[in-house]
Amino acid sequence: MVQTLKPALQSADPFGRNLLLRSLAAAERRLVASHLEEVRLRTGDVLFESGDDVTHVTFPLDGTVATLLVPLREGRTIETATVGHEGAIGGVVSQGFLPAFNRAVVQIGGAALRVSAARLQTAKQASPVLRNALTRYSDCLLAQVLQSVACNAVHPIEQRSAKWLLTLHDRLGTDTLPVTQELLADMLGVRRTYLSGVLSRLQRQGLIQVSRGRITISNRKALQQAACECHSRVRNHYTEVLGATYRTDGTLVALDPTAAPNTPPSLVTA
């Protein structure tokens, strides 16, 4: 159950903790500010199920991560996209109240901002700039989904595990990731016992350290080399379409949807 905390405007700089919202100009912020509410999400909370009407758009704040999952008939689920403080989840480009195709689950709990999909649609109609920013973000989210389809079809589990850990590291900015082996196995659609062997091999290679309830990245550069190309392809698309800026440690720290297409990847020092 999503717990409402307080109206966003009572929080200190609510826009600053979500990169997509922070990238908006003052005029666009004013269109949505009064309709945002701050909510507390817990790990495991379901934002919507397949077939549900998507009535709200959720903007995770820093440290909060949600994932889009495709549930399969035999009970397994497959992760198709991960969303952190860089974006939003829900009816971002639609008018809302459309049935969801997949399930959205909170992977790492924390604070988020939420707005009615209908309210956001009204704001988009009033501002081509806002509509353009959200459309660009949706294109990047779709790119992540499409790349996951290819990745799940052809790449070995070792590469997929490395890619998933890097994707989470990009959004959290900490080497110690608060994820369990059970969670990672669910994301990748494999048995926990099988995944344990995969993580043990990555640990023996000095890429990660596995402990109870967390996985620590020991050598990101080597982990990038162990991952498939899917991680870098998605990152590059975020840079070209959303003007994404990454810190030298790989953390995603800023977006600029007004940036010209095909802008070279930018880096800032830590």
N, C-alpha and C positions, 0 to 999 in steps of 0.2 A: 504494500500500500504506500502510495506517494504521500509524504507528509509536507503540508504547506507551512512554510516558515514565516514569511512576511512579504509585503509588497517590495518589489525590487528597488524602488527609489529610496527606501529606508536603509538600504545597504550602502556601504562605502564603495563607490565606483563599480557597480554591478557589471557594467559593460567591459571593464578591464580584465575580467577573469574568463572571458570567452573571446577567442581571437576573431571569430567571424563578426560578432557584435562590435568588438573594439575597432574593427576596420571601417565601420560605418561612420559617415560624417554626421555632424550634429543634427542636421535636418532629418536624416533618416532615423537617428536614435529617438528623436522626439515622437516620431510616428508610432513607435512600439513601446516606449518606456513606460507609459502609464498602464499598459495592459499586461506587463510582465509580472509574474509572481515567482518568488524564490521558493524552491522545494528541496526537501532532503530525500535523496534516493539511497536505498540500501542495496548492498550486493545481493543479486538474485531477484530484485524487483522486476516485474514484467511491465514494460511500458505499453505494449499492445501485443496481442496474439494475432496469428494469421486469421484473417476474416473479420477482425474487429474494425469498427470505424475509427479512423485516426483523427481524433478531435483536437489534439494539441501538438504543438511543436516544442521539443525540449532541447535546450542549449546547455550541455554539460559545462560546468565551471572547472577550473584547474584541479586536477587530481581525480575527477570523475570520468568514468569511461563506460560506454554502453556498446553493445554489439548487436548486429543483425544476424539472425540465425534462420536457416531453413530447416524446419522439422520434417523428418522422414517417417514413413509409415511404420517402420520397424522400431521406432523409438529413438533413433539417433538424431543428432542435430549437426549441421555444418555451418561454420561461421563464414559469412560472406563480406562483412565490412565491420570495421572498428571505428567508433566515433568518440573523440575526447573533446578537450576544450577548444579544438580548432573548428568545430562545426555544430551541426544540429541533427536531430533525428525526429522523423515524423513527416507530416505533410508540408515539406519545405516549398515545393513548387506547385503542388496541387491546391485545390480549393478546400481541402480537408473533407472529413467524413467519408472518404473513399475507403473501401475495405483494404486492410493491410495484406500484403502477399506473404510476409514473413513475420517472425517473432522478434521483438526488441527487448533485450534483457540487460539489466545493469550488471556490468562486469566488475567494476570497482566503485563502491558507493561514495557518495559525497553530495555536494550542493549542485543545483542546476537552476536555470531559469526556464520558465514555461509560459507559453502564450497560446491562446486559442487559435487554431488553424484559420478560422473564419476572420478573426481580427487581423492576423498576419496577411491574409489575402487582401483585405481592405487596404492595409498599409502598402502592399505591393502595387495595387492599382493606382494609389496616389503618388507613387515614386518609381519612375523607371530605373533610377540608380539602385534602389533597394532590390527591385525585381531582378536587375542584372547581377547583383552580387549573389543573391540566393540561387539564381540559375547557374552561375559559374560554380558555386559550391556543389550544387546537385550534379553537375557534370563530373566533378571530381569524385563524388561519392559513387556515381555509376561506374566510373573507371575502376574504382576499388573493387566493386562487386564483379565486374566483368573479368578483371585480372584474377580474382579469387576463383572464378569458375575454371579458368585455364589452369591455375595453379593446382587446384584440387584434382584436376583430371590427369595431369601428367607429371607432377613433381613429387619426388620421394618425401617421406615423412620428415627426414632430417632437415631438408631444405625448408619445408613448410614450417617446421617448429622454429627454426632460426628466423624466418620471415616474421612470424607472429610475435616473437619476443622483441624484435626490432621495431615493429609497428607500435607495440605498447610502450617501449622505451622512448620513441619519438614524442609520444603524447604526455608522458609522466615526467621526463627529465631526471629520473633517478635510476641508478644502476640496480637497485634492489626493487624488484617488481613484486607486489603483493598478490601473487597468484599461486594457486595450488596445482598439483599435477592433475587432480580431478577436473579442474576448470579447463586447463589446457587440453586435456584429452577430449572433453566435450566440444571445445572449439574446433578441434581437428577431426572429430568424428572417429576416434580410435579408442581402443580399450586402454585403461590406465596402465595395466601391466605391460602392454606393448610400448606405451610412451615412456615408461620408466627406463626401459633399455635404451631408448633413443637419447633421453636426457643424460643418462650415465655416460654414453659415448661422447656427447658434447662436453660433459664435465671433464672426462679424461683428457680431452684435447685442450683443456684450459680455457674454454670459451665461456662457460657459465659455472656457477656454484648452486647446487640444489640443497635447500634446507626446508624444514617444515613450514608450509604456508607461504613460501617465497622462493623466487629464483633470482639470483644476482648475476648480472652480466659482468664477466671478468675482462673480456677483450672484445669490445664492440667491432673494431676493425676486422678481426678474424671472424667474428660472427657474421659480418656482412659478406665476407668471402664464402662462408659456408651456406649462406642463404641463396635462394633462387633469385633470378632477375626481377621477380614480381615486386619486391619491396622498392627497389630503386625506380622502376617504371612508374609506380604510383606516386612516389615522392616527386619525380620529375614533372609529372602531370600537374600536381598541386602547385609546383613552382611556375609552370607556364600559364596555367589558367587562373590561379588565385594569387599569384605573386608571393608564394610562401617563402619565408625566411627561416633558415635553420642555423642553430648554434653549431660551433665546431664539434661539439659532442653528439650531434645528431638531433637535438631537441628542436621541435617546431615551436618557434617563438612569435611569429607575426604573419599576418596575411595582408595583402593589398589587392583586392579584386579589381581595382582600377588600373593596375599595372598592365603595360602592353603585353600582348601575347608573345610567347617565345623569348621572354626575358631569361637570361642565363641564371642558373641557380645562385642565390646569394647567401653569404655566410656572415655572421657577426661573431666577434670573439666572445668567449664565455665570460 
